[in-house]
Amino acid sequence: MPLHEEAYFLIEKKNKKPSDIYLELGFEDLSHFSFAFKKLFGKAPTELYERTASITD
């Protein structure tokens, strides 16, 4: 699975926090991960996480 798909999957389907997964995905800092994620998906990973978390609560 490509890295960007894995990031989206972990946040949306596994309800993982971006701050918990950026290192395992190979990013050295959270801000770089957030920038790259937003560039690909048009929203910050925290936005996706918060939306997903509110649905599963």
Secondary structure per residue as TSV (DSSP state, phi and psi in degrees):
chain	resnum	aa	ss	phi	psi
A	1	M	-	360.0	128.9
A	2	P	-	-58.8	151.7
A	3	L	H	-55.5	-44.2
A	4	H	H	-66.6	-35.9
A	5	E	H	-68.5	-38.9
A	6	E	H	-63.1	-42.1
A	7	A	H	-61.3	-46.9
A	8	Y	H	-62.2	-44.7
A	9	F	H	-60.0	-46.7
A	10	L	H	-62.6	-37.3
A	11	I	H	-76.7	-49.3
A	12	E	H	-76.5	-46.6
A	13	K	T	-92.4	-32.7
A	14	K	S	-100.3	-2.1
A	15	N	-	55.5	40.4
A	16	K	-	-89.0	141.1
A	17	K	-	-73.9	140.6
A	18	P	H	-54.7	-36.6
A	19	S	H	-68.2	-15.4
A	20	D	H	-94.1	-15.8
A	21	I	H	-114.3	-15.8
A	22	Y	T	-60.4	-36.7
A	23	L	T	-68.6	-43.2
A	24	E	T	-67.8	-18.9
A	25	L	T	-90.1	-0.9
A	26	G	T	97.5	8.8
A	27	F	-	-91.1	142.9
A	28	E	S	-84.8	-24.2
A	29	D	S	-146.2	156.0
A	30	L	H	-65.0	-36.0
A	31	S	H	-65.5	-37.8
A	32	H	H	-67.1	-42.8
A	33	F	H	-59.2	-46.8
A	34	S	H	-62.4	-41.5
A	35	F	H	-61.8	-48.5
A	36	A	H	-64.9	-40.9
A	37	F	H	-63.1	-47.2
A	38	K	H	-64.6	-36.1
A	39	K	H	-63.4	-38.7
A	40	L	H	-77.9	-41.4
A	41	F	H	-110.1	-5.9
A	42	G	S	78.1	7.0
A	43	K	S	-149.5	152.2
A	44	A	-	-71.0	150.9
A	45	P	H	-61.2	-30.4
A	46	T	H	-68.4	-32.8
A	47	E	H	-62.8	-45.5
A	48	L	H	-63.1	-44.4
A	49	Y	H	-61.2	-47.0
A	50	E	H	-64.2	-38.8
A	51	R	H	-65.2	-44.9
A	52	T	H	-66.2	-42.9
A	53	A	H	-63.5	-37.2
A	54	S	H	-70.7	-27.9
A	55	I	H	-75.1	-37.7
A	56	T	H	-83.2	-12.9
A	57	D	-	-75.6	360.0
